[in-house]
């Protein structure tokens, strides 16, 4: 049976073997889901891997509800387009660089009622280079019924193991769009969800790293060949302690700038008004 997957070895289409549920290509490369519940297609040479302690802290923070305004805005933006997004009643969704799957779960749970009312099915895929993050995601998924589970894949992100135009929705949440792979695998007329840090995001935290920092203008996320449907800026303040602030710092691409002295200063501080600032953009591929 034909699948949406391409062989990570030779890039030929992968076929689904009905009995074993494994995948194979014409050149006899074969792949099975591992015992932990995710696919291992290819390994990055130097994946960015968090320690178990940091990963647990990130998950706890994301699932504590502190980002509820962001989650609610994502639900609102997607909810308005669900019917148009579906192909034959199904929405194929890929979360690019999904980590341990927190936002996959947010989208699934918060859209569940609307999907049910519209008689639509959401089929989710999460892909990441960090196997330990997917191991964590798979443990959570193992508690769900088979028809509710997300397909999780360890793979290079520079060449995605999917056929062109496989997905109705591709999401990049707190991730930069690098290269054309997320666009290649998105269907014509498909939807791209981007959740990007805006200029004031974690401002009081960044001041520890960039003493002479100046606020930049908000940059447009419009991509050639796409029509922007919605753009929503979500800004609010958090009151948190230093250890939580350190966890938020670990979610940023500039965490490496914080040496031990700076990390100690942050850990000992309290943040009564830490700014959270995101732009949520939904675009349609023309």
C-alpha positions in Angstrom: 0.0 0.0 0.0 1.3 3.4 -1.0 2.3 5.8 1.9 3.3 9.5 2.2 6.8 8.4 3.2 10.0 8.5 1.2 12.9 6.2 2.0 15.6 8.1 3.9 18.3 6.0 2.2 17.4 6.3 -1.5 14.4 8.7 -1.5 12.2 6.2 -3.3 8.5 6.0 -2.2 7.9 3.7 0.8 5.2 1.2 0.7 3.3 -0.1 3.7 3.4 -3.9 4.3 -0.1 -4.8 5.4 0.8 -7.7 7.7 3.9 -6.3 9.4 2.9 -2.7 9.3 6.5 -2.0 8.3 7.6 0.3 5.4 9.8 -0.8 2.5 10.9 0.7 -0.8 11.7 -0.8 -4.2 15.4 -1.1 -3.3 14.5 -3.3 -0.3 15.3 -0.8 2.4 12.9 -1.7 5.3 11.8 0.2 8.4 9.7 -0.8 11.4 8.4 1.3 14.2 10.6 0.6 17.2 9.6 -0.9 20.5 9.1 2.6 22.0 6.5 3.5 19.4 8.3 5.9 17.0 10.0 5.6 13.6 13.8 5.9 13.3 14.4 7.1 9.7 17.7 8.9 10.0 19.9 10.5 12.7 21.3 14.0 12.6 25.1 14.2 13.1 24.9 16.8 15.9 21.3 17.0 17.1 20.5 19.6 19.7 19.7 17.4 22.7 18.5 18.6 26.1 19.3 16.8 29.2 16.5 14.7 30.8 16.3 17.3 33.6 15.9 20.3 31.2 13.5 18.4 29.0 11.3 17.5 32.0 11.4 21.1 33.2 10.4 22.4 29.7 7.5 19.9 29.6 6.3 20.9 33.0 6.4 24.6 32.2 4.6 24.2 28.9 1.9 22.1 30.4 1.5 24.3 33.5 -0.8 26.7 31.6 1.5 29.7 31.6 1.3 29.9 27.8 -2.5 29.6 27.8 -3.0 32.9 25.9 -0.7 31.6 23.1 -2.5 28.2 23.0 -5.9 29.9 22.9 -4.8 32.1 20.1 -3.4 29.1 18.1 -6.8 27.4 18.5 -8.7 30.5 17.4 -6.6 31.0 14.3 -6.8 27.4 13.2 -10.4 26.9 14.2 -11.7 29.4 11.7 -10.1 27.5 8.8 -10.7 23.8 9.8 -13.4 23.0 7.2 -11.4 24.6 4.4 -8.2 22.9 5.6 -9.5 19.3 5.3 -9.1 17.0 2.4 -12.1 14.5 2.2 -12.8 15.1 5.9 -9.2 14.6 7.0 -6.6 17.1 8.1 -3.1 15.8 7.7 -0.9 17.8 10.1 2.9 17.9 10.5 4.6 19.7 13.4 8.1 20.4 12.2 10.8 20.0 14.9 8.2 19.0 17.4 10.4 18.3 20.4 8.5 16.2 22.9 5.2 17.0 21.3 3.6 19.6 23.7 2.1 21.7 21.0 0.9 18.6 19.1 -1.1 17.7 22.2 -2.3 21.3 22.6 -3.7 21.4 19.1 -5.2 18.0 19.4 -7.0 18.6 22.7 -8.1 22.2 22.1 -9.5 21.5 18.6 -11.1 18.2 19.6 -14.6 19.6 20.1 -14.6 21.7 16.9 -13.3 18.7 14.9 -16.0 16.5 16.3 -18.8 19.0 15.6 -17.5 19.4 12.0 -17.0 15.6 11.6 -13.4 16.1 10.7 -10.4 13.9 11.6 -7.0 15.3 12.6 -4.1 13.0 11.7 -0.9 14.2 13.3 2.8 13.7 12.6 5.7 15.0 14.7 9.2 15.0 13.4 12.4 15.9 15.3 16.2 15.2 15.3 16.2 14.8 19.1 15.4 11.1 19.8 15.2 11.6 23.5 12.5 14.1 23.0 10.5 11.8 20.8 11.0 9.0 23.3 9.3 11.2 25.9 6.5 12.0 23.5 6.0 8.3 22.7 5.6 7.4 26.4 2.7 9.9 26.6 1.2 8.6 23.3 1.4 5.0 24.5 -1.5 5.8 26.9 -3.8 6.8 24.1 -6.0 4.6 21.8 -4.5 3.7 18.5 -6.8 6.1 16.5 -5.7 9.0 18.7 -2.0 8.5 18.5 0.5 10.8 16.7 3.0 9.3 14.3 6.5 10.3 15.6 9.6 10.2 13.5 13.3 10.7 14.2 14.8 12.2 11.0 17.0 14.8 9.5 15.1 18.1 9.1 17.0 19.3 6.1 15.4 16.5 3.9 12.1 15.4 5.2 11.1 11.8 4.5 7.7 12.7 2.9 6.4 12.9 -0.6 5.7 16.3 -2.0 2.4 17.8 -1.0 1.6 15.3 1.8 0.1 17.7 4.4 -2.9 20.0 4.8 -1.3 21.8 7.7 2.4 22.3 8.6 3.2 24.0 11.9 6.4 25.7 13.1 6.0 26.7 16.7 8.7 28.8 18.2 10.9 27.5 15.4 12.4 29.4 12.4 11.5 28.4 8.8 14.8 27.2 7.4 15.0 25.9 3.8 12.1 24.8 1.7 11.3 21.3 3.0 8.3 22.3 5.1 6.9 24.1 2.1 7.6 21.2 -0.3 5.6 18.7 1.8 2.6 21.1 2.1 -0.2 20.6 -0.3 -1.2 23.2 -2.8 -3.8 25.2 -0.9 -2.4 23.9 2.4 -1.9 26.0 5.5 1.3 27.0 7.2 1.1 28.0 10.9 4.0 30.0 12.3 4.3 31.0 15.9 7.4 33.2 16.1 8.9 35.3 19.0 8.2 39.0 18.6 10.6 41.8 19.5 9.6 42.0 23.2 9.7 38.3 23.9 11.6 37.5 27.1 12.9 41.1 27.1 13.9 41.2 30.8 15.7 37.9 30.4 17.6 38.9 27.3 18.9 42.0 29.1 21.2 39.7 31.0 22.7 38.6 27.8 22.6 41.8 25.7 23.2 44.8 28.0 22.9 47.4 25.1 19.9 45.8 23.5 17.5 47.9 21.4 14.1 46.9 20.3 13.8 45.9 16.7 10.8 46.4 14.4 8.4 43.6 14.0 9.4 41.7 10.9 6.8 40.3 8.4 6.7 36.5 8.1 5.1 36.5 4.7 6.7 33.9 2.4 6.8 34.1 -1.4 4.0 31.9 -2.9 1.8 32.2 0.2 -1.2 34.3 1.0 -1.4 35.6 4.6 -4.8 34.8 6.1 -4.4 35.9 9.7 -1.7 37.5 11.9 -2.2 37.9 15.6 0.3 39.3 18.1 0.0 37.8 21.6 1.7 39.7 24.4 1.3 39.3 28.2 3.5 39.3 31.3 4.5 36.5 33.6 5.4 36.5 37.3 7.9 33.7 37.7 11.0 32.7 39.7 14.5 32.4 38.4 14.5 28.7 37.8 11.5 28.9 35.6 13.1 31.8 33.8 16.2 29.6 33.2 13.9 27.0 31.6 12.4 29.6 29.3 15.9 30.6 28.4 16.7 27.0 27.4 13.9 27.2 24.9 15.7 30.0 23.0 18.5 29.8 20.4 20.6 32.2 22.4 20.8 30.2 25.6 24.4 29.3 24.8 25.3 33.0 25.5 24.5 32.6 29.2 27.7 31.6 31.1 27.6 30.1 34.6 27.7 33.6 36.3 24.8 34.9 34.3 22.8 31.7 34.9 23.4 32.0 38.6 22.2 35.7 38.5 19.0 34.6 36.7 18.4 31.7 39.0 18.5 34.0 42.0 16.2 36.7 40.5 12.5 37.1 40.5 10.6 38.3 37.4 7.4 40.1 38.3 6.7 41.2 34.7 8.6 39.0 32.3 7.3 39.9 28.8 6.0 37.1 26.6 5.6 38.3 23.0 4.6 36.1 20.0 3.2 36.6 16.5 0.9 33.9 15.2 0.6 33.8 11.5 -1.6 31.5 9.3 -0.8 31.5 5.6 -2.1 29.5 2.6 0.1 28.0 -0.1 -1.0 29.4 -3.5 
